[in-house]
Amino acid sequence: MGYKVAVAGATGAVGREILRILAERNFPADEVVALASSRSVGREVSFGEDKVLKVQNLETFDFKGCDIALFSPGAEVSAKYAPKAARERCVVVDNTSHFRMEPGVPLVVPEVNADAVYKARRGIIANPNCSTAQLVVALKPLHELFQIKRVVVSTYQAVSGAGKDGMDELFAQTKGSFVHDSPDIAQFTKQIAFNVIPHIDRFLEDGSTKEEWKMAVETRKILDPDIRVLATCVRVPVFIGHSEAVSIECEKPVDLEKAWEALRRAPGVVVQDKREDGGYVTPIESVGEDPVYVSRLRVDPSVEHGLAFWCVADNLRKGAALNTVQIAECLAERNLLGPHSELWKKHERPLEPQ
């Protein structure tokens, strides 16, 4: 039996990628509905190689009869409509930041904590921040071996993390630089072409940014509440593909060979680590690919029991759309979809629309 699937935010970059991945992975859907704001009603979006879906209005859509909704319309929109879907016993997998730290809403990366989907007793599951998702996939096998107690990570985040408008701004500024046009700065706080910006999301009182805060609290919620995390998040002039330079400090002595082997066996990880020119993965090579790539693994001699590595992933896939679809697959594999599933028997008071 196939499911009825709704995709909210279907006209955005992540929404389109969700539709593409649902088709690529043959998710068991009898019906797929594309939803967006009233401005997009009637537009067409691709589903697979030969199917086209007409966009329907999220604001008036009745979720009754839907088994699962994959949301990526923006945090404010999810806050309003995701609880409405859950009230109709439609499980929501939300890709925005709104529900991630909400009590009773599991934050899930299937390679790391797949069984957390059983805890979705309010009918909503959150997808983590794109930079967090790839980080915890790489950390999980190392944590199991050596018990990580501290993580220091610097990110190099692609402009697609800011959506289509961010990509358009990088393209326009790059093109304009060759004809000496003054850069039009709208999506970022400074020129992004030929530059890097150590600022993603708003600043907090302690001097960190919201993006850096997200990485810390989300890593603890997904992997281990005792891990301390310091993140520095940087926007770079790359269209797709987030990169991270990671140093970890562990409770137990580290063994480089065991670390390599654990990463090679880990689900969702590909190790490409040759100590020679080009023996590592860069963001452009991750585009359109599913894994988290790990390179430059080495002992960190600056701390006791330390390791350092470089990891790269397609932020629109593993960082967003792919992880969302993988969560849907986890729910289907565990028979947690449908109005009579075990999930709804333990259903708690639903979240209120905001």
N, C-alpha and C positions, 0 to 999 in steps of 0.2 A: 504494500500500500504506500502510495506517495503522499507527500504533505503539501499543504497550501502555504506558500512562503511569500511574505511581503518584504520588499526592500524599500526602506524610507531614506530619502536623499539620493534617489536613483540617478539623478542627473549630474551629481558631483563626481569628482575624480575617484573617491573611494567607493561611492555607490556603483559607478560603472564597473569598477574592478571587482566588486562583490558579485555582480551579475556575471561577469566573465568567468570568475573562479567557480561559481555554482555550476555553470555549464561545463567547464573543463573537468571538474571532479565528479560530474554526474551525481550531484546531490539528489536524493530520491524525492523529487518534487513533481506532483501532478499539475500544479498551477503556481506560477510566479507572477506577482503583482508588483509593478513599479510605481512608487509613490514619491511625490515631491510637492512643493508649494503650489498654490493656485496659479502662479506665473508660468509654471512649466506644464500645466495640464494640456494634454493633447500632443506634446512632443513625443518623439520616438527614441527609444534606447535599445541597443542591441542586447540580445540574450543568446549566447552561443554564436555559431557561425551563420545560421540561416533564420533565426527568429528575431522578431522585432516586437517590443512591448510598447503600448501607448501609456504614457504617464497619467496616473490618476491623482486626485487631490487628497493629500494626507489629511487636510483639515476636516474633511467630511467623510473620510473612509470609515467603514464599519469593519472592525477587526474580528467580529464574530465569525467563526468558521475557519479563521487562520490558525495554523499550528505554531508558526514561528515568524517573528519579524526581525529583520536585521536592519538596525538603525544607524545612519550616519548623516543626519541632517543639520548638525550643530547642537550645542549643549542646551540652549534655551528651547529649541523645538523638541528635543528628546524629553526634557523635563516635563513638557506639557502632554505629549502624545504617547510616550512609552508606557506610563501607568495606565492610560486608557486601553492600550492593547492588552496589557497584563490582566486587567479586569475582565477581559473576555476570554481568559485562559489561553491567550496567545503568548508564548514565551518570547521575551525580547532579549536580543543580544545587542547591546548598545555600544557603539564605537566612540561616543563622545566622552568628555571628562565628567559629566554631571553626576553619575551614580557611582563612580569608582570607589570612593571612600565611604559610601553609604552603608551603615550596618545592615546586615541581612542581604547584601548584594555581593555575590562572589566576584572576584577579579581573576580572570582565568587566562592562562596560556597553556594550551593542552599538553605540550611536551613537559610541562613543569607540574601542573596541579589539576589535571583533567577531572578528577573526581570531585573537585569543588563545585561542579555543576549541580550536584545533589543538594547543595545548600541554597539554591535559588528559590527559596520558599515564598518570595514576593513576586516571582515570575520574571525577574530581570537579572541578567548577567552582564557584567561590564567587561569591555575589552580595554586593556591597558594602553597607556601612552606608547607611541610607536618606538621611542628610544628605550623604554623599559622592556618591551616585549622581546627585542633581540638580546638585550643584556641578560635577562633571567634565563633564556634558553641556553646561553653559553655558561652562565654561572652554575646552573643546577648540577651537572655532573661533577664539577669541582667542589661544590658545597658538600655533596654526598661523600666525597673522598677525604677532604681536608677540613671541613667545617669552617666556612668563611666567617670572619668576625668583622671585617671592614672592607669596603669597596671605595676606591677613588676612580671616577670615570670622567673623561672629557669627551664630549660628543662633537661630531662634525655633521650637522644635520642639513639635509637637502631642502631646497625651497619648496618642493612639493608638499612638505609638511605644513605649509601655510596655504595649501590649496592651489587651485588653478591660477588665481590672481597672483600668487607668489611666483609661480613659474613664468607667467606673462611678464612680470616686472623684471625678472632676471633677463629674459630674452630681449625685452625692449631696451634695457640699460646697456646690455652687451652690444647690441646692434648700434645703438646711438653713440657709443664711445668711439666708433670708427669714423663717425662723421662729426665728432666734437659737439654733439648735443649735450645740454645740461641734463643730468639724470632726473627723471620724474620719480620721486620717493613717496610711496603711498603705503605699501604693505609692510615695509621694514623701517627701522628707525634711522638707518643710514643707507648709502648706496651699497647694494649687494654685489653687483658685477665687479669682478676683480678685487673683492674685499671679503673679509670675514667679520661677523658681528657677534660679540659675546653677550647676546641678549635675546632670549626667546620667552615670550609671554611677559607679564608685568613683574615689577620688582616688589619684593616683600620687605618687611621692616628689618630683617636681619641681613639684608644685602643680597640674598639669593633671589633668583627668579622663580616664578611659579613652575616653569618647566623643570627646574632643578629640584624643587620641592616634590613635584610629582614623581620623579625618578626615585627619590629616597623613600617616600611613603608607600609607593606602589611595590617597589622591590621587597620591602618588609612584609607587606600584606600577602604577596604571592609566594615568596620563598621562605622567609624566616623573620619574625619580628625583632630578633636580637641583632641582626646585621646593621652596622652603621654605614651610611652611604654619604659620600660627598660628590656632587656632580657639578660640572661646569659645562653648560650647554651653549653651543656656538652654531650660528647659521652660516653656511658656506655656499659659494656659488656653484652648486651642483644641482641638477634638476631632480634626479631620483637616486636614492640610496643613502642611508644613514651609516656613518662610521663611528666607531668608539675606540678610544685608547683606555684600557682598563688595567688597574693595579688592584690586587687583592691581598689582604693579610689574613692568614688562617690560624686556627688554633693548633692544628697538627702540622708536623713537618711535611713539606711538599716534596714530591718526587716528580721530576719532569716527564719521565717516560710513562709513569702511571697517569699523569694528567693528559698527555697526548692520547693515550689509549682510551681513556674515559671519554674524551671529547669525540674521538672517532666513532665510538659506539653509540653516542648519545643521539636520540631522535631529533631531527630538525637541524643538526649541526653537520657542516662539512669542514674538515680541516685541510687547508691548503697552505702549507708552511715549509717552504724550502728556503734555506739560508743562502739565497743567491739572488741576483738581479731578477725582478719580476716574480719571485717565488711567494707571492702574497696576493690577496684579493683587494681590489679597489672598488669604489661604489659603482662605477660604470659596468663592471662585470656582474654585479648582483641584479641588474635591472631585468625584471621578468622572471626571476628565479625565486624558489620557495625557501631555501635553507638560510640559516645564519652561518656565515663563513668566518672561520677563526684562523688567524695567521699570527706570526711574530710572537709565539708563545715562548716565554723565557723566565728564568728565576729573577725575582726582584731582590737584589742584595741590600736595598735600603731599609728593609724591615725584616723581622724574624718571620720565617715561614711565608715568604711573599712570592707571588707569581704576577706576571704582566702579559697582556695579549692585546691583539687588535681584532675587532669584529665588525663585519659589514653585513647589511641586509637591505633588501628592497623595502623601503618604508611604506609603500602603498600596498604591498602584499603581506609579508610577515608582520609588519608594523601595524597593519590595519585590516585590509579586506580578507587576506588569507586566514589570519587568526580568527576573524569573525566567523568565517565559514567552517573552520576546524571546530570551533565551539559548537556550531550547529550540528556537525557530524557527531561530536561527543554525545549530544543530547539524543540524537537519533539512535546511535549505537546502544544507548542505555534505556531506550524505550521511554524517554521522558517528554516526548512530544505528543500532543493530542489532549483533548479536554478531560480524559479519564486516566491520564498517566499518574504515576506515583507522586510526581512533583506537586500536582494540585491537591492530592489527598492531604499533604502536609502544609498546604498553603496558609501563610500568615496574613495578617492584615495588609492589603496592598498599599503601595505608596500612593500618595495623593498627587494628582497633576498639579504642576506649578505654572 
